[in-house]
Amino acid sequence: MTARLAHIRRHPIKSIGGEGLDSVALSPARRMPGDREWAVVTEAGERNAKASESGGEPDRWLPKSCFIRGVSSAPVQAISGGWQDDRIILSQPSQDDLTIDPQHDGARLVDWLRPLWPADAPAPTRLVRGAAIWTDSKWPWVSILSLDSLRDLESRAGMTLGIHRWRGNLWIEGWTPFAELDMIGQVIRIGAVELRVTERIGRCQATSADTETGQRDIDMVETLERLYGHTDFGIFAEVVTGGEIATGDEVAA
């Protein structure tokens, strides 16, 4: 079976929703454009955020502990949505839909998030768009995941997990399950774009939440360790040769 690019995903606001794309232009040594461009800082993250501010926005990359994340709130994992024209539209099963312009409506987003956030956790404070894209890794990488690995995991776990809880950028179909974990250092070609695989993606308990219900339905860390002897799912890669990619493109590794 020829491997192909099955899905392109980006998440305009870190840990809050996501959207599918038909195509995207990737640039060398850059992250996916528009992915994790915005993030919601928490009270605990403000110390780092304010220390790095320039003109009211953080001017450098900040660690994931500064922001709202699904690992601290399963209901946040059930937020869906992304850009529609010049607005971001978000949905969550227990909330009314929210439509915002992130440049001006950050306070409305924070208010909308409060009922979904644990009372004993540092509260959300503001939406920021910094100099860096707010991916978990400091390095300018994109994430690549395998539908074949997902199907193998679903079969062994005895349940449907879906693609959204993993928040990956590029989903490949046609690889041997978990073969991607042994591709560190290799160059992958998607259409005319080349990406060098840099490291495995270690998983946390955010992936334990069902993105339809916002309830934890599995201990994903324990399940991966029990079934495979590790807690990795997916790989990071750096764009070496840029260009446009589109769903259906052939993948060579």
C-alpha positions as CSV (number, residue, x, y, z in Angstrom):
1,M,0.0,0.0,0.0
2,T,1.3,3.4,-1.0
3,A,1.5,5.7,2.0
4,R,-0.4,9.0,1.7
5,L,-1.1,12.1,3.6
6,A,-4.6,11.5,5.0
7,H,-5.2,14.6,7.2
8,I,-3.8,18.0,7.8
9,R,-4.7,19.5,11.2
10,R,-3.9,22.8,13.0
11,H,-5.0,24.3,16.3
12,P,-5.2,28.1,16.2
13,I,-5.5,28.3,20.0
14,K,-3.3,26.0,22.0
15,S,-5.4,23.1,23.5
16,I,-8.6,24.8,22.5
17,G,-10.3,23.3,19.3
18,G,-8.7,22.5,16.0
19,E,-9.5,22.4,12.3
20,G,-8.7,20.4,9.2
21,L,-7.1,21.8,6.1
22,D,-7.0,20.5,2.5
23,S,-3.5,21.9,1.9
24,V,-0.8,24.0,3.6
25,A,2.5,25.6,2.7
26,L,5.4,24.6,4.9
27,S,8.7,26.5,5.1
28,P,12.1,25.2,6.1
29,A,12.8,25.3,9.8
30,R,9.4,26.7,10.6
31,R,6.3,25.3,12.3
32,M,3.0,24.8,10.6
33,P,1.6,28.3,9.9
34,G,-1.3,29.3,12.2
35,D,-0.8,26.3,14.5
36,R,-0.9,27.2,18.2
37,E,-0.6,30.8,17.2
38,W,-2.6,31.8,20.3
39,A,-2.7,30.4,23.9
40,V,-4.5,31.2,27.2
41,V,-2.2,32.0,30.0
42,T,-3.0,30.8,33.6
43,E,-2.4,32.6,36.9
44,A,0.6,30.2,37.4
45,G,2.0,31.1,34.0
46,E,1.8,34.9,34.4
47,R,5.2,35.1,36.2
48,N,7.0,33.7,33.1
49,A,4.7,35.5,30.6
50,K,5.1,38.9,32.1
51,A,8.9,38.4,32.5
52,S,9.2,37.9,28.8
53,E,6.7,40.6,27.6
54,S,7.5,43.3,25.1
55,G,4.7,45.7,24.3
56,G,2.1,43.6,26.2
57,E,2.8,40.2,24.5
58,P,5.4,37.6,25.4
59,D,8.4,38.0,23.2
60,R,9.8,34.5,23.4
61,W,8.6,30.8,23.6
62,L,7.1,29.8,27.0
63,P,6.8,26.3,28.4
64,K,3.4,24.5,28.2
65,S,3.0,24.8,32.0
66,C,2.1,28.5,31.5
67,F,-1.0,27.8,29.6
68,I,-4.5,26.1,29.7
69,R,-4.1,22.5,28.7
70,G,-6.3,19.5,28.4
71,V,-4.2,17.5,30.9
72,S,-5.7,19.7,33.7
73,S,-9.3,19.7,32.4
74,A,-10.9,16.9,30.4
75,P,-13.8,19.2,29.3
76,V,-11.3,21.4,27.5
77,Q,-10.4,18.5,25.4
78,A,-14.0,18.4,24.0
79,I,-13.7,21.9,22.6
80,S,-13.8,21.9,18.8
81,G,-13.7,24.5,16.1
82,G,-11.4,26.9,14.2
83,W,-11.4,29.7,11.7
84,Q,-14.4,30.6,9.7
85,D,-13.7,33.7,7.6
86,D,-12.1,36.2,10.0
87,R,-13.5,34.7,13.3
88,I,-12.8,31.6,15.4
89,I,-15.9,29.6,16.2
90,L,-15.7,27.2,19.2
91,S,-18.1,24.5,20.4
92,Q,-18.2,22.4,23.6
93,P,-21.0,20.0,24.6
94,S,-21.9,21.8,27.8
95,Q,-21.5,25.4,26.5
96,D,-23.1,27.7,24.0
97,D,-21.0,28.2,20.9
98,L,-18.5,31.1,21.0
99,T,-17.5,33.3,18.1
100,I,-14.5,35.5,18.7
101,D,-11.9,37.7,17.0
102,P,-8.8,36.6,19.0
103,Q,-7.2,40.0,18.6
104,H,-10.0,41.7,20.5
105,D,-12.1,39.2,22.3
106,G,-9.6,37.4,24.6
107,A,-11.6,38.3,27.7
108,R,-14.8,36.7,26.3
109,L,-12.8,33.5,25.6
110,V,-11.5,33.5,29.2
111,D,-15.0,33.9,30.6
112,W,-16.3,31.1,28.4
113,L,-13.5,28.8,29.6
114,R,-14.0,29.4,33.3
115,P,-16.9,26.8,33.8
116,L,-14.7,24.2,32.1
117,W,-11.7,24.8,34.3
118,P,-11.2,23.1,37.7
119,A,-11.8,25.4,40.6
120,D,-8.6,24.3,42.4
121,A,-6.4,24.9,39.4
122,P,-4.7,28.2,38.5
123,A,-7.3,30.2,36.7
124,P,-7.1,31.4,33.1
125,T,-6.1,35.0,32.8
126,R,-5.7,36.2,29.2
127,L,-5.3,35.2,25.6
128,V,-1.8,35.9,24.1
129,R,-0.3,35.9,20.7
130,G,3.5,35.9,21.2
131,A,6.6,36.0,19.1
132,A,6.7,32.2,19.2
133,I,4.1,29.7,18.3
134,W,3.0,27.9,21.4
135,T,3.8,24.3,20.6
136,D,4.9,22.1,23.5
137,S,8.4,21.9,21.9
138,K,10.7,24.9,21.8
139,W,12.0,23.8,18.4
140,P,10.2,24.6,15.1
141,W,8.9,21.1,14.4
142,V,5.6,19.7,13.1
143,S,4.0,16.5,14.4
144,I,3.4,13.5,12.2
145,L,1.1,10.6,13.3
146,S,0.1,7.3,11.7
147,L,-3.5,6.2,11.1
148,D,-2.2,2.7,11.0
149,S,-0.7,3.0,14.5
150,L,-4.0,4.4,15.7
151,R,-6.0,1.5,14.3
152,D,-3.6,-1.0,15.9
153,L,-4.0,0.8,19.3
154,E,-7.7,1.0,18.9
155,S,-7.9,-2.7,18.1
156,R,-5.8,-3.7,21.1
157,A,-7.5,-1.3,23.5
158,G,-10.9,-2.4,22.3
159,M,-12.3,1.1,21.7
160,T,-12.4,3.9,19.2
161,L,-10.1,6.7,20.0
162,G,-10.2,9.0,16.9
163,I,-7.6,11.5,15.7
164,H,-8.6,14.6,17.7
165,R,-7.3,13.7,21.1
166,W,-3.8,13.5,19.8
167,R,-3.7,17.1,18.3
168,G,-1.3,16.1,15.5
169,N,-0.5,18.1,12.4
170,L,0.0,15.5,9.7
171,W,-1.7,12.1,9.6
172,I,-0.2,9.4,7.4
173,E,-2.0,6.3,6.1
174,G,-0.1,3.3,4.7
175,W,2.7,2.7,7.1
176,T,3.3,-0.5,9.2
177,P,1.9,0.3,12.7
178,F,4.4,2.2,14.8
179,A,7.1,2.0,12.1
180,E,7.4,5.8,12.4
181,L,8.9,5.5,15.9
182,D,12.0,3.9,14.2
183,M,12.4,6.7,11.7
184,I,14.4,9.1,13.9
185,G,17.1,10.8,11.7
186,Q,15.4,9.8,8.5
187,V,14.0,12.2,5.8
188,I,10.3,11.8,4.9
189,R,9.1,13.2,1.6
190,I,5.4,14.4,1.3
191,G,4.9,15.4,-2.2
192,A,7.9,17.7,-2.9
193,V,8.4,18.6,0.8
194,E,11.1,17.0,2.8
195,L,11.0,16.6,6.6
196,R,13.7,15.2,8.9
197,V,12.4,13.1,11.8
198,T,13.8,14.5,15.1
199,E,12.2,12.6,18.0
200,R,9.3,10.6,19.3
201,I,6.3,12.3,20.9
202,G,5.8,11.2,24.5
203,R,2.2,11.3,25.6
204,C,0.5,12.7,28.8
205,Q,-2.9,12.2,30.3
206,A,-4.6,14.9,28.1
207,T,-5.0,12.0,25.5
208,S,-7.1,10.1,28.1
209,A,-10.1,12.3,27.4
210,D,-12.9,11.6,24.9
211,T,-13.0,14.7,22.7
212,E,-16.8,14.1,22.1
213,T,-17.8,14.1,25.7
214,G,-15.0,15.8,27.6
215,Q,-14.8,12.8,30.0
216,R,-11.8,10.6,30.6
217,D,-12.5,7.2,29.1
218,I,-9.1,5.5,29.3
219,D,-5.7,5.9,31.1
220,M,-3.8,6.4,27.9
221,V,-0.3,6.5,29.5
222,E,-0.9,3.2,31.2
223,T,-2.5,1.7,28.1
224,L,0.5,2.6,25.8
225,E,3.0,1.3,28.4
226,R,1.1,-1.9,28.9
227,L,0.5,-2.6,25.2
228,Y,3.8,-1.4,23.7
229,G,6.3,-0.9,26.5
230,H,6.5,2.9,26.0
231,T,4.3,6.0,26.1
232,D,5.1,7.4,22.7
233,F,2.6,8.0,19.9
234,G,3.8,10.0,16.8
235,I,6.9,11.8,15.8
236,F,8.3,15.3,15.5
237,A,10.0,16.4,12.3
238,E,11.7,19.5,11.0
239,V,10.9,20.9,7.5
240,V,14.1,20.7,5.4
241,T,12.7,21.5,1.9
242,G,9.6,23.6,1.9
243,G,6.6,23.7,-0.4
244,E,2.9,23.1,-0.4
245,I,1.4,19.8,0.7
246,A,-2.2,18.5,0.3
247,T,-4.2,15.6,1.5
248,G,-3.7,12.6,-0.8
249,D,-0.1,13.4,-1.5
250,E,2.2,10.4,-1.7
251,V,4.5,9.9,1.3
252,A,8.0,8.3,0.9
253,A,10.1,7.3,3.9
